[in-house]
Amino acid sequence: MDVQADHRRASTAKELVRAALLNAPFGETVSIKETIAVVRELGPDLTESDCQLIELIMLKAILLGRFVAFDMKE
């Protein structure tokens, strides 16, 4: 995922998750594992746990019309 341009103004976990998910086309399946990695890279100071990020990703993906691959254990 390339979210370099979209995250410049994003600072909260919700904003970073949204920026990461917007790069996936409508109807695309997004990886929980990859999305968390991108969000952690863009926001190294975030205090949210992986479980909290998973919840944010799941809810935001549904709102944005993306599918979610729960691939954390792979």
C-alpha positions in Angstrom: 0.0 0.0 0.0 1.3 3.4 -0.9 -0.2 6.0 1.4 2.6 8.5 1.6 0.6 11.4 0.2 -2.6 10.6 2.0 -1.1 10.4 5.5 0.6 13.8 5.6 -2.4 15.4 7.4 -3.4 12.3 9.2 -2.4 12.0 12.8 -4.9 9.8 14.6 -5.3 6.0 14.2 -8.7 6.6 12.6 -7.2 9.0 10.0 -4.3 6.7 9.3 -6.5 3.6 8.8 -8.8 5.6 6.5 -5.8 6.8 4.5 -4.5 3.2 4.1 -7.9 1.9 3.1 -8.6 4.6 0.6 -5.8 3.2 -1.6 -7.6 -0.1 -2.1 -10.2 0.1 -4.9 -13.9 -0.2 -4.0 -14.8 -3.9 -3.5 -11.2 -4.9 -2.9 -10.1 -7.2 -0.1 -7.7 -5.6 2.3 -5.3 -7.4 4.6 -5.6 -6.7 8.3 -1.9 -7.7 8.7 -0.7 -5.3 5.9 -3.0 -2.5 7.0 -1.7 -2.6 10.6 1.9 -2.7 9.3 1.2 0.4 7.2 -0.6 2.3 10.0 2.2 1.4 12.5 4.8 2.6 10.0 3.0 5.9 9.3 2.1 6.5 13.0 4.9 5.0 15.1 3.7 6.9 18.2 0.2 5.5 18.1 -0.9 4.0 21.4 -3.7 1.8 20.0 -3.3 -1.9 20.4 -3.5 -4.3 17.4 -7.0 -5.3 18.6 -8.1 -1.7 18.6 -6.6 -1.2 15.1 -8.4 -4.3 13.8 -11.7 -2.9 15.0 -11.0 0.4 13.3 -10.0 -1.3 10.1 -13.0 -3.6 10.1 -15.5 -0.7 10.7 -13.8 1.7 8.2 -13.5 -1.0 5.6 -17.2 -1.7 5.7 -18.0 2.0 5.4 -15.7 2.3 2.5 -17.0 -0.8 0.6 -13.9 -2.9 1.1 -13.7 -6.6 2.2 -11.4 -7.7 5.1 -9.0 -10.6 5.1 -8.4 -11.6 8.8 -4.8 -12.8 8.2 -3.1 -12.0 11.4 -2.1 -15.6 12.1 -0.5 -16.2 8.7 
